Amino acid sequence: MHVHDPQPVRIDITDTLDLHTFRPAEVGNLLPEYFRACLEKGIFEVRVIHGKGSGVLKKRVRAILDRDPRVVSYTDAPADAGGWGATRVVLKPLSDSRERDS
């Protein structure tokens, strides 16, 4: 039996990232890469939809945000944008080529 490597999934880079289509194990790599792509496109505010559920994914997302130096701040999204089922993230604009290359 031959196991195929999953093909990379291309997603549109917008100000909203819905994590419902991703496995929790993918979030650790996904968020930093998504934020990099957002900054390259000039997107400085992103709504990350993690769902309400048990809160495990939200905690994982916020632990990643706490470690990312590009994150200026984050908070629950407004009620009409997901409330506590989504996190509003403010990113720091790229200021020099060293940040762009990392």
N, C-alpha and C positions, 0 to 999 in steps of 0.2 A: 504494500500500500504506500503510495507516494503522497506525502503531505505537502500541500501547496502553501507557500508563504502568502499571507494576505496582501493584496495589492493596496498601496497607499490610497486613502480616500481624499479626494480633493474637495475642499469646502470653500464656499465663498467667504471672504473676509469682510465682515460687517461689524456694526456696533453691538451685535447680539450673538452670543454663542450658546446654543442649546446643547447641554451635555446628555440629554436623554438618549441620543443615538450612539453614545460612546460607553465602553466598559469602564468601570471605576479605575482599573489598572492603567488605562490610557491617559487619565487626567493629568498625571504628574509630568508627562512630556508634552501633552497637548497645550495646556495653558501657557507655558512660557513661549512656545513656538507661535501660538495664536497672537499673543501680545506683541511679539516681535513683528509679525506681519501687519498687525494693526498700526503700530508705530510707523512702519515703512509707508503705509497708506495715509498717514496723518490722522488716524483715529485715536483719540486720547481718552475716550470714555466708552466702556464696554459693559454690557449687561450679560452676566454669566447666569444662565438658567440651570439650576441644579435640582430643582424640585423640592417639595416639602418633606415627604417621606419620613424616615427615621432621623434625619439630620446628619447621617454619617458622611454623605457626599459633600454637604455644605461645610462640615468641619474640615474635610480633606482640602477642599477648594481654598478655604480661608488660611489653612496652614501653608499652602503653596503661595498665596498672596503675601503672607507675612514674611516669606523669605525672598521675594522678588524685589530687587532694588528699583525696578521701574514702576512699582505700584506706589502712588502717592497716598491714596486712601481707598477705602471700600466701606460699603454699608449695605443694609438691606435695600432692595429696589423699592421704589414707591409702590403703593398698593395697586395702582392701575398697571404696573409693569411687572407683576409677579410677587410683590411683597417679600415675605421671608423665604419664598421659594426661588428667589433670584438675588444675585449680589451685583450692585453697581460698583464698578471699579474705575478709578481715575488713574491714568497712566502719565508718566513723566515724558515730555517730548524728548526726542533724541537730541542731545546737545553737541555731540562730537563723534568723530568716526570710530573711536574706540568702542562706544556703546553700540553703534551700528554693526560692528564686526563681531560682537560677542554673542 
